Amino acid sequence: MKRKPIEILITNDDGYTSKGIQFLTDMASNYGNVTVIAPKQVQSGMSAALSIGKVLRMEMISSRVCSNGHRITVYALSGTPVDCVKMAMNKCFSAGGSESVEQDEWAEQRGYRPDLVLSGINHGSNASVASMYSGTLGAAAEGALYGVPSVGLSITTHDPDPDFTQIGEHVATIIGKALANAPGEGIYLNVNFPAISREEIKGIRMACQGNGVWVKEFEQRKDPNGKDYYWMTGNFSNREESEDSIADHLLVEKGYITIVPHKVDTTCYKTLQQMKKDWNL
């Protein structure tokens, strides 16, 4: 029997045409077959949003076999990043959902799941509190809900055409580590790359979610008719007390690539136990 190929699912929130997802797809194809299902339009800031009560349409954009024999198939979906992961799990990684008998054979062997979910590479930082709103990380969390090792990746620039080659070796390291030594059940990883040269990157550091908030979040403007409207802007306010903190946003500012493990289960168990005593319900 043939050896089961590694299957990688890729999505994002910047849309299937973004440079970040194209770079990540090319990198991931070195490890196995890649299925891309990404939003047709930009879906930034959608977190874990679902398209409930809306028609979803999926279009195959391309399908090709790389020189190493691995397959890349790209779909565009008229939905959110979480919709993309759900669609993939139901249509591409389920028995009867794939288009070939061979793919169905592999799907049955792997329990109808890919080996890895990658979301990104997002154009813009998802460090600190940004992780709460991120569609990139919403998709990674959804992958973890399905029991699949999942990683969200972002770079700290909104430039639509950044130089991703400067982080290529580090992306490869992270993909390899995630496949070989995946985090535990219900855990997904938040990776942030500083937008600096290869020589300036100091290395990879494990980190925690940084403490900070957005302030002055709306700018009041007037439309051509003189009526007020509001545009979301905002300034980030750092609330870390120590510069020696392992907060992700501070480490990225210092030139490190950061990896933060997040949990799908957001329960604060310490508070739960204390409330049982204090509330006495």
Phi, psi and omega in degrees: 000140180294148177293136180294125179287153173289135180242124182240130175259132179235137174216183176194189173239001179268356181098155188291345181268356184294150180294326181299316182286329178292319177295315180297321178298314179298320179294316183292332181293349174287343185255336182175192177290143183237127171248120178255122168232109186228158181300144177289328179238163179299134182230037181297146177074015184272350178049238183259025184298143176243153176267079181274131180075018180237147176285133175250136177235134180241133183236129174286125181268316182197160174208127181211161176251128181284170180296336178274002178092353179279146184263140171238121177237129186241129175237149171247134182239138180276056183209193183274170176302320178294321173305319182298316180294316179298318179297318179299313183295328183270330186250332184252336183236042175224149180301128180087351182273336182271166189270348182239152178298320181297318178297320177297324178298315179293321180301319180295321181293322185268014178070030176064034180221148171289169179275338183203140171248127175241134180235121182135204354284123184287140175273097183129144183294143170237032176278163177055223187292341178301335180297336181288331186258350192289127171291329176302312181281335173300319178293320178296319177297322179296319176301318179296326177299329178276004178081018182255134174306128189224139183224129171259134183234136182218154174236144191277052173209144176265007176302125180290347183226058180283167178271098180280344183298335180294339181247005186305314182295327180285324174299316179299318179300315183292319177298314180299317179294319181295325178285323185275329185216071186293148175294169185291175180302133177076014179248137172229155187252140177248110182250130177235130180254132173288143181273070180228175182290161179304320183291333182277341181290125186273346181137191181250132180233136168288139188217176173245164177294125183289154179265114179191166179220162174265134180236161183048059192280346181232139176251126180276129181227175177236137178278176182302339179269004178084007180269143181289143167216169186234139181237126182289126178229264174095150174238139181276132179247115179287131180241014175287135184276338184234136176288347178270006180299154174266023177298137186300316185294329178287320179293322178297319178300331180275357177103014179260149166277132183246147175232119178245122174278124177251155179250139172295319177283109183264011179299134172268099187291329177297315178293323178303313180294320180293320180293327176302323179283313187288320185275332176049050181271000000 
